[in-house]
Amino acid sequence: MKAFGGPVLFLDRSDINTDEIIPAKYLTEITKADLKPYILEDLKLSGFDPKSEKTASARVIVSRANFGCGSSREHAPWVFEVNGITAVIAESFARIFRQNMFNCGMAAIELSRESIDALFAYSAFSDTSIDVDVENQTLTIRGGGKEESLPFDVSPFDKALVLAGGWVDYADTKY
């Protein structure tokens, strides 16, 4: 089974849209892999560099509310997929983006503002990582010698999609 988790990229802003995740000018690329170098290219955050080692090594993104708003393109989750991102954790997601994450076999985890704030407290540590246990619906964050576990909710169907590896793999086992 696929492992969910790893080093964390903290994006401290609400309303990060699909054009910031993958700029529209790259939507003519032929394969998912062709999207890889353009991840978060147009995201403007103080101190953020989309070409940094921190971005390249991230496997989990923690952000604020309304993540993935904007266009309903699948390219936004695809660019995460080809860059090894296995989970995005936010206060809320744009509905279509969230479902596209599940359809691609990635976790889209919604937590309360208070829980997101607790995760952001770990952004000060360079060694912060998050392990996501989709089966048991818990995540564990570690960093700076501290550790904390939080529960999360996901529907049985979306959980099945993620655990299967996405919609295509799920359908292969069911139909």
Secondary structure, DSSP 4 states (H G I P E B T S, - for coil): ---EEEEEEE---S--BHHHHS-GGGTT-SSSGGGGGGTTTT---TT--TTSHHHHH-SEEE--SSBTBS---THHHHHHHHTT--EEEES-B-HHHHHHHHHTT-EEEE--HHHHHHHHGGGG-TT-EEEEETTTTEEEEEETTEEEEEE----HHHHHHHHHTSHHHHHHHH-
